Amino acid sequence: MPLETALINGRPLKYSIRRSKRARRVKVQVCHRDGVVVVLPWRTSAAIMPDLLADWGEWMDQKADELGVRLGPRIKQYATGSTVMILGEPCLIEVREVPAGCRSSRVERLGDTLIMHLKPADVFDTRPVLEKYLRKVARNDLTTRTEYWGERLDLHPSRIIVGERTTRWGSCSPSGTLSFCYRLVMAPPHVADAIVAHELCHLRHMNHGKGFYALLGKVCPWYLEADAWLSKHHEDLIL
């Protein structure tokens, strides 16, 4: 998303505007991944921005400084010596050139080391290659966890999708499709298990009523602990 610039308290602040067909009101979000984002309902004119900045400017200014995103999103760099979490454990990254004869970058894990064999073009931004690897690991891991907890609950989804989710770690559709955020593979196993169990329980209870929580609490009594962990470490699970 292109960045706009506002002058708040005499200092420039970068922000982006995102339109949403689902949004019913204007929202302002600030995070490491996206920086300062103004979410507008689909038909709302950008002409409201001066008034919005007058009302929200102080808060946006404070949060942008707090998260270090005054001039845009914080982009993590992954190079030799960096670490990335996989199943809750830090893996040390080691960048190497691709072997002779190989045409594409690839990643392999050796113990607690993640070796990234990169083409020259990928060395300057290693995140796409790392993300592709994590998505592959997540598909295998989350599918296996879903099958395990599905057997315990005798609940089986019609389909499992693992991809990027920006607002929720998982969801369950009325048709029985479970969707998970691939970045769950970075969290400790018990946290991923809680999210999987949560979505499976929705196959029986498509709500968050007493029956749903009774079932979830019976099979996964640590779900509140897992929710608290995700709330505390949410920013750590962003590439």
SERO-4910 file (N, C-alpha, C, O; in steps of 0.05 Angstrom, whole numbers):
BEGIN
 pado doro    nc1    nc2    nc3   cac1   cac2   cac3    cc1    cc2    cc3    oc1    oc2    oc3
  Met    A     17    -24      0      0      0      0     18     25      0     37     26     15
  Pro    A     11     45    -17     27     69    -17     25     85      9      4     83     22
  Leu    A     46     98     17     46    113     42     39    142     37     49    155     19
  Glu    A     22    153     55     16    182     56     32    194     79     41    180     97
  Thr    A     35    220     79     49    234    100     32    255    113     19    271     99
  Ala    A     32    255    139     17    275    155     37    289    173     57    277    182
  Leu    A     32    314    179     49    329    198     34    330    225     14    343    227
  Ile    A     45    316    245     32    315    271     53    323    292     74    312    294
  Asn    A     45    343    308     63    354    328     90    363    316    111    361    328
  Gly    A     88    373    291    111    384    278    130    363    266    152    370    257
  Arg    A    121    338    267    138    316    256    123    300    235     98    296    238
  Pro    A    136    290    214    122    274    194    115    247    204    130    234    220
  Leu    A     92    237    196     82    211    203     72    197    177     55    208    163
  Lys    A     83    174    171     75    158    148     52    140    155     52    127    176
  Tyr    A     32    139    137     10    121    142     -1    112    115      4    124     94
  Ser    A    -16     91    115    -29     81     90    -59     79     95    -69     78    117
  Ile    A    -73     80     73   -103     78     73   -111     51     60   -102     45     38
  Arg    A   -127     36     75   -137     11     64   -168     11     64   -180     17     84
  Arg    A   -179      5     42   -209      4     40   -218    -25     45   -206    -44     36
  Ser    A   -240    -27     59   -251    -54     66   -281    -55     61   -296    -37     69
  Lys    A   -290    -75     47   -318    -79     42   -332    -90     67   -357    -88     70
  Arg    A   -317   -100     86   -328   -111    110   -330    -90    133   -346    -93    151
  Ala    A   -313    -70    131   -312    -50    153   -338    -33    153   -347    -24    132
  Arg    A   -349    -29    176   -373    -12    179   -367     15    190   -384     33    190
  Arg    A   -343     19    200   -335     45    210   -305     49    205   -290     30    199
  Val    A   -296     73    208   -268     79    204   -252     68    228   -260     70    251
  Lys    A   -229     56    222   -211     45    243   -183     54    237   -175     58    214
  Val    A   -167     56    258   -139     62    256   -123     40    270   -128     34    293
  Gln    A   -105     27    255    -89      5    266    -60     12    265    -50     24    245
  Val    A    -45      4    286    -16      9    286     -2    -17    295     -8    -27    316
  Cys    A     16    -27    278     31    -51    285     58    -51    270     62    -35    251
  His    A     76    -68    279    102    -70    266    100    -77    237    114    -66    220
  Arg    A     83    -96    230     81   -107    203     72    -87    183     84    -85    161
  Asp    A     51    -72    189     38    -54    170     42    -24    176     35     -7    160
  Gly    A     54    -18    199     57     10    206     30     22    214     14      8    227
  Val    A     25     47    207      0     60    214    -19     57    190    -12     65    168
  Val    A    -42     45    195    -61     39    174    -88     51    181    -99     46    203
  Val    A    -99     67    163   -127     77    166   -145     59    149   -142     58    125
  Val    A   -164     46    162   -182     28    148   -209     43    143   -222     51    162
  Leu    A   -216     47    118   -240     61    111   -261     42    100   -254     24     84
  Pro    A   -286     44    107   -307     29     94   -306     35     64   -298     57     55
  Trp    A   -315     16     48   -310     17     19   -319     43      6   -305     53    -11
  Arg    A   -342     54     14   -352     78      0   -346    104     15   -355    125      7
  Thr    A   -329    102     35   -322    127     50   -301    142     35   -280    131     27
  Ser    A   -305    168     32   -286    185     17   -261    191     34   -263    194     58
  Ala    A   -238    192     21   -213    199     34   -213    229     43   -195    238     56
  Ala    A   -234    243     35   -236    271     43   -240    275     73   -237    297     83
  Ile    A   -246    253     87   -249    254    116   -223    255    131   -222    259    155
  Met    A   -201    250    116   -175    247    129   -166    271    146   -156    267    169
  Pro    A   -170    296    137   -162    319    155   -176    318    182   -164    322    203
  Asp    A   -202    312    182   -217    311    208   -208    286    224   -205    288    248
  Leu    A   -203    264    210   -194    240    224   -167    245    237   -163    237    260
  Leu    A   -149    257    223   -122    263    234   -124    282    257   -108    281    276
  Ala    A   -143    301    256   -147    319    279   -156    305    304   -148    311    326
  Asp    A   -173    284    299   -184    270    322   -165    248    332   -163    244    356
  Trp    A   -152    234    314   -135    211    321   -105    217    321    -89    200    329
  Gly    A    -98    241    312    -70    247    309    -52    242    333    -30    230    330
  Glu    A    -61    250    356    -45    247    381    -40    218    387    -18    209    393
  Trp    A    -62    202    384    -59    173    390    -41    160    369    -24    143    376
  Met    A    -45    166    343    -28    155    322      1    162    327     19    145    323
  Asp    A      6    187    335     33    196    340     46    180    362     69    172    360
  Gln    A     31    176    384     42    162    407     47    132    400     69    122    407
  Lys    A     28    119    387     31     91    380     53     86    360     68     67    361
  Ala    A     56    105    341     77    102    320    105    103    333    123     89    326
  Asp    A    108    121    352    133    123    366    138     99    384    161     88    385
  Glu    A    117     89    396    119     66    414    129     42    399    145     26    410
  Leu    A    119     38    375    126     14    359    148     19    339    156      1    324
  Gly    A    157     44    337    179     50    319    171     49    289    187     40    272
  Val    A    147     57    283    137     56    255    129     84    245    112     86    227
  Arg    A    141    104    256    134    132    247    139    136    217    124    150    204
  Leu    A    160    124    207    166    128    178    159    104    161    168    101    139
  Gly    A    141     86    172    132     63    157    136     37    172    148     38    194
  Pro    A    127     15    161    129    -11    175    158    -18    180    176    -11    166
  Arg    A    161    -33    202    188    -43    209    192    -69    194    178    -89    199
  Ile    A    212    -69    177    217    -93    160    241   -108    173    263    -98    174
  Lys    A    236   -132    181    257   -148    193    276   -158    171    268   -164    149
  Gln    A    301   -160    178    321   -170    159    331   -197    170    337   -200    194
  Tyr    A    332   -217    152    341   -243    160    367   -250    144    366   -252    120
  Ala    A    389   -253    159    415   -259    147    429   -279    165    418   -287    186
  Thr    A    453   -286    158    469   -304    175    471   -292    203    480   -269    207
  Gly    A    464   -308    223    464   -299    251    437   -291    262    434   -289    286
  Ser    A    418   -286    244    391   -280    252    377   -306    262    387   -328    258
  Thr    A    355   -303    276    340   -326    285    311   -324    277    300   -302    274
  Val    A    298   -347    273    270   -348    268    258   -370    285    271   -391    289
  Met    A    234   -366    295    221   -386    312    207   -407    295    193   -401    277
  Ile    A    212   -433    302    198   -455    289    189   -474    311    206   -485    326
  Leu    A    163   -478    314    151   -494    335    161   -484    363    166   -500    381
  Gly    A    163   -458    365    169   -446    391    199   -446    398    206   -436    419
  Glu    A    216   -457    380    245   -458    386    260   -440    366    253   -440    342
  Pro    A    280   -425    375    295   -408    357    313   -425    339    328   -442    348
  Cys    A    313   -419    313    331   -431    294    350   -410    284    342   -388    275
  Leu    A    375   -416    284    396   -398    274    397   -400    244    399   -421    233
  Ile    A    397   -377    231    397   -376    202    426   -374    192    443   -359    202
  Glu    A    432   -390    171    458   -389    158    453   -387    128    440   -404    116
  Val    A    462   -365    116    458   -360     88    482   -370     72    505   -363     78
  Arg    A    476   -386     51    497   -396     33    488   -391      4    465   -387     -1
  Glu    A    507   -393    -14    501   -392    -42    488   -418    -51    494   -439    -39
  Val    A    471   -417    -71    460   -443    -81    483   -459    -93    501   -448   -105
  Pro    A    481   -486    -90    502   -503   -102    503   -500   -132    483   -493   -145
  Ala    A    525   -505   -143    528   -504   -172    508   -522   -186    504   -545   -178
  Gly    A    495   -512   -206    476   -528   -221    447   -524   -212    429   -532   -226
  Cys    A    443   -512   -188    416   -507   -178    405   -481   -188    420   -461   -189
  Arg    A    380   -480   -196    369   -456   -208    351   -441   -188    345   -417   -193
  Ser    A    344   -453   -166    326   -439   -148    336   -441   -119    352   -458   -112
  Ser    A    328   -421   -103    335   -420    -75    321   -442    -60    299   -450    -68
  Arg    A    332   -452    -39    319   -473    -22    329   -470      6    349   -458     12
  Val    A    313   -482     24    319   -481     53    319   -509     64    302   -525     57
  Glu    A    338   -515     82    339   -540     96    345   -535    125    359   -517    132
  Arg    A    333   -552    142    337   -550    171    355   -572    180    349   -596    175
  Leu    A    377   -565    194    395   -584    206    396   -578    236    410   -560    244
  Gly    A    381   -594    251    380   -589    280    368   -562    286    345   -556    277
  Asp    A    382   -545    300    371   -518    306    382   -497    287    382   -473    294
  Thr    A    392   -505    264    402   -487    244    385   -489    218    379   -510    209
  Leu    A    378   -466    208    364   -464    183    383   -454    161    391   -430    162
  Ile    A    389   -471    143    408   -463    122    393   -454     97    377   -470     86
  Met    A    397   -430     89    384   -418     66    403   -417     42    421   -400     42
  His    A    399   -434     23    415   -434     -1    402   -414    -21    381   -420    -32
  Leu    A    414   -391    -25    401   -370    -40    414   -362    -66    439   -362    -68
  Lys    A    398   -356    -86    407   -344   -110    416   -315   -104    406   -304    -84
  Pro    A    434   -304   -119    442   -276   -113    419   -256   -111    420   -238    -94
  Ala    A    399   -260   -128    376   -241   -127    360   -243   -102    346   -224    -95
  Asp    A    362   -265    -87    346   -268    -63    361   -260    -38    350   -259    -16
  Val    A    387   -255    -40    403   -248    -17    395   -222     -4    396   -218     20
  Phe    A    386   -203    -21    379   -176    -11    352   -175      4    348   -157     21
  Asp    A    335   -194     -1    310   -197     14    304   -226     17    292   -239     -1
  Thr    A    312   -238     39    309   -266     43    281   -275     52    275   -299     53
  Arg    A    265   -256     59    239   -262     71    220   -279     53    208   -298     63
  Pro    A    218   -273     27    201   -290     10    209   -319     10    191   -337     10
  Val    A    235   -325      9    244   -352     10    238   -365     37    229   -388     39
  Leu    A    242   -350     58    237   -360     85    207   -365     89    199   -385    101
  Glu    A    191   -346     79    162   -350     82    152   -374     67    136   -390     77
  Lys    A    163   -379     43    155   -402     27    161   -428     43    145   -447     43
  Tyr    A    184   -428     56    192   -452     71    174   -456     95    164   -478    100
  Leu    A    168   -434    110    151   -436    133    122   -444    126    110   -459    140
  Arg    A    113   -435    103     86   -443     94     86   -474     89     66   -487     96
  Lys    A    107   -484     77    108   -513     72    108   -529     98     94   -549    100
  Val    A    125   -520    117    126   -534    143     99   -532    157     90   -551    169
  Ala    A     87   -508    155     61   -504    169     39   -522    157     23   -533    172
  Arg    A     39   -525    131     18   -542    118     20   -571    129      0   -583    136
  Asn    A     44   -581    130     48   -608    141     41   -610    170     26   -628    179
  Asp    A     51   -591    186     47   -591    215     18   -588    223      8   -603    239
  Leu    A      5   -567    212    -22   -561    220    -42   -582    210    -63   -587    222
  Thr    A    -36   -594    187    -53   -615    177    -52   -639    195    -72   -652    201
  Thr    A    -27   -646    204    -23   -668    222    -37   -663    249    -50   -681    260
  Arg    A    -35   -639    259    -48   -632    285    -78   -633    282    -92   -643    300
  Thr    A    -89   -624    260   -118   -625    256   -128   -653    254   -149   -660    265
  Glu    A   -113   -671    241   -121   -699    240   -120   -712    267   -138   -727    274
  Tyr    A   -100   -705    283    -97   -716    310   -120   -708    328   -134   -724    340
  Trp    A   -125   -681    329   -147   -671    347   -174   -678    335   -193   -682    351
  Gly    A   -176   -681    309   -201   -689    297   -209   -717    306   -233   -723    311
  Glu    A   -190   -735    308   -195   -762    317   -204   -762    346   -222   -777    354
  Arg    A   -191   -746    363   -198   -745    391   -227   -734    395   -241   -743    413
  Leu    A   -234   -715    378   -261   -702    381   -282   -715    364   -306   -710    366
  Asp    A   -273   -733    346   -290   -745    326   -304   -723    310   -328   -724    304
  Leu    A   -288   -704    302   -297   -681    285   -277   -678    262   -253   -676    267
  His    A   -288   -678    238   -270   -678    215   -278   -657    195   -300   -657    185
  Pro    A   -259   -638    189   -266   -617    170   -268   -627    141   -257   -648    134
  Ser    A   -283   -612    125   -285   -620     97   -260   -612     82   -254   -623     61
  Arg    A   -246   -592     93   -222   -582     79   -204   -567     99   -214   -556    118
  Ile    A   -178   -567     94   -159   -553    111   -143   -534     93   -132   -542     74
  Ile    A   -143   -508    100   -128   -488     85   -108   -475    104   -115   -467    126
  Val    A    -83   -474     95    -62   -460    111    -51   -438     94    -40   -443     72
  Gly    A    -53   -414    103    -44   -390     88    -39   -367    106    -34   -371    130
  Glu    A    -40   -343     96    -36   -319    112    -63   -309    122    -83   -308    107
  Arg    A    -64   -303    147    -88   -290    160    -78   -267    176    -59   -269    192
  Thr    A    -89   -243    171    -79   -219    185    -95   -212    210    -85   -197    227
  Thr    A   -119   -222    212   -135   -215    235   -142   -238    254   -147   -233    278
  Arg    A   -141   -263    244   -147   -285    262   -127   -308    256   -116   -310    234
  Trp    A   -122   -324    277   -104   -347    274   -117   -370    260   -104   -387    249
  Gly    A   -143   -371    262   -158   -393    249   -187   -386    246   -197   -367    258
  Ser    A   -201   -401    229   -229   -397    225   -242   -423    216   -229   -441    206
  Cys    A   -269   -424    219   -284   -447    210   -308   -437    194   -323   -421    204
  Ser    A   -311   -446    170   -333   -438    153   -357   -455    157   -354   -478    167
  Pro    A   -381   -446    149   -405   -462    152   -403   -488    136   -417   -508    143
  Ser    A   -387   -489    115   -384   -513    100   -364   -533    112   -361   -555    101
  Gly    A   -352   -526    135   -334   -544    148   -305   -541    140   -288   -559    146
  Thr    A   -298   -520    127   -270   -514    119   -256   -500    142   -265   -480    152
  Leu    A   -233   -511    151   -217   -498    171   -194   -484    158   -180   -495    141
  Ser    A   -189   -459    166   -167   -443    155   -149   -434    178   -159   -426    199
  Phe    A   -123   -437    173   -104   -430    194    -82   -411    182    -76   -413    159
  Cys    A    -72   -394    199    -50   -376    191    -24   -393    193    -18   -405    213
  Tyr    A     -8   -392    171     16   -408    170     36   -400    192     53   -416    200
  Arg    A     34   -375    202     53   -366    222     49   -380    249     66   -376    268
  Leu    A     28   -395    252     24   -411    277     47   -431    280     53   -440    302
  Val    A     60   -438    258     82   -458    260    106   -446    275    124   -461    283
  Met    A    106   -420    280    127   -407    295    122   -409    325    140   -405    341
  Ala    A     97   -414    332     89   -415    361     95   -442    373     99   -461    359
  Pro    A     96   -444    400    100   -469    413     78   -489    406     55   -480    400
  Pro    A     83   -515    405     64   -535    397     37   -533    412     16   -536    400
  His    A     38   -529    439     14   -528    454     -4   -505    446    -29   -506    449
  Val    A      8   -483    437     -8   -460    428    -22   -467    401    -45   -461    398
  Ala    A     -7   -478    383    -19   -487    357    -41   -507    362    -62   -506    348
  Asp    A    -36   -526    381    -57   -546    387    -83   -533    396   -105   -541    389
  Ala    A    -80   -512    412   -104   -498    423   -120   -485    401   -145   -486    401
  Ile    A   -107   -473    381   -121   -460    359   -134   -481    342   -157   -478    334
  Val    A   -120   -503    337   -132   -525    321   -157   -536    335   -178   -540    322
  Ala    A   -155   -542    361   -177   -553    376   -201   -533    376   -224   -541    374
  His    A   -194   -507    379   -215   -486    379   -231   -488    353   -256   -488    354
  Glu    A   -218   -488    330   -232   -488    305   -247   -515    300   -269   -514    289
  Leu    A   -236   -537    309   -250   -562    306   -276   -562    322   -296   -573    314
  Cys    A   -275   -550    346   -299   -549    363   -322   -533    349   -345   -538    354
  His    A   -314   -515    331   -335   -500    316   -350   -518    297   -371   -511    287
  Leu    A   -339   -541    290   -353   -559    273   -379   -570    286   -397   -579    273
  Arg    A   -378   -569    313   -402   -578    328   -418   -554    338   -442   -555    339
  His    A   -404   -532    345   -417   -508    356   -407   -484    340   -385   -475    344
  Met    A   -423   -474    321   -415   -451    305   -420   -425    320   -433   -407    309
  Asn    A   -411   -424    344   -414   -400    361   -394   -402    383   -378   -420    384
  His    A   -395   -382    401   -378   -383    425   -395   -384    450   -391   -370    469
  Gly    A   -415   -402    449   -433   -405    472   -422   -425    492   -399   -434    491
  Lys    A   -439   -431    512   -430   -448    534   -422   -476    524   -403   -488    534
  Gly    A   -438   -487    505   -431   -513    495   -404   -514    482   -389   -534    485
  Phe    A   -398   -493    467   -372   -492    453   -349   -492    474   -331   -508    471
  Tyr    A   -351   -475    494   -329   -473    513   -327   -497    531   -306   -504    541
  Ala    A   -350   -510    536   -349   -535    551   -334   -557    536   -318   -571    548
  Leu    A   -338   -559    510   -324   -578    494   -295   -571    492   -278   -589    495
  Leu    A   -289   -546    486   -261   -538    484   -246   -541    510   -223   -551    510
  Gly    A   -258   -534    532   -246   -536    558   -240   -565    566   -221   -571    580
  Lys    A   -257   -583    556   -254   -612    563   -230   -623    548   -214   -638    560
  Val    A   -227   -616    523   -206   -628    506   -180   -612    508   -158   -623    504
  Cys    A   -182   -586    514   -159   -569    514   -161   -549    537   -166   -525    533
  Pro    A   -156   -558    562   -160   -540    585   -140   -517    587   -143   -499    603
  Trp    A   -119   -518    570    -99   -496    570   -105   -474    549    -87   -458    543
  Tyr    A   -129   -474    538   -134   -455    516   -132   -426    524   -124   -409    508
  Leu    A   -139   -419    549   -136   -391    558   -106   -384    560    -99   -361    553
  Glu    A    -90   -402    569    -61   -397    570    -50   -393    542    -33   -375    537
  Ala    A    -60   -409    523    -51   -406    495    -59   -379    483    -44   -366    470
  Asp    A    -84   -370    489    -93   -344    480    -76   -322    491    -70   -303    477
  Ala    A    -69   -324    517    -53   -304    529    -25   -303    517    -14   -281    513
  Trp    A    -14   -326    510     12   -327    498     12   -313    471     30   -298    464
  Leu    A     -9   -319    455    -11   -306    428    -14   -276    430     -3   -261    414
  Ser    A    -30   -267    450    -33   -238    453     -7   -225    460     -1   -203    451
  Lys    A      9   -238    477     34   -226    486     55   -227    464     72   -209    462
  His    A     56   -249    448     77   -253    429     69   -249    400     83   -257    382
  His    A     46   -236    396     35   -233    369     56   -220    350     60   -230    328
  Glu    A     70   -200    359     89   -186    341    113   -204    336    127   -200    316
  Asp    A    119   -223    353    142   -240    349    137   -260    327    156   -272    316
  Leu    A    112   -264    319    105   -283    299    100   -270    272     85   -280    255
  Ile    A    112   -247    268    111   -233    242    138   -233    229    157   -224    242
  Leu    A    140   -242    205    165   -241    191    174   -213    184    195   -209    173
***
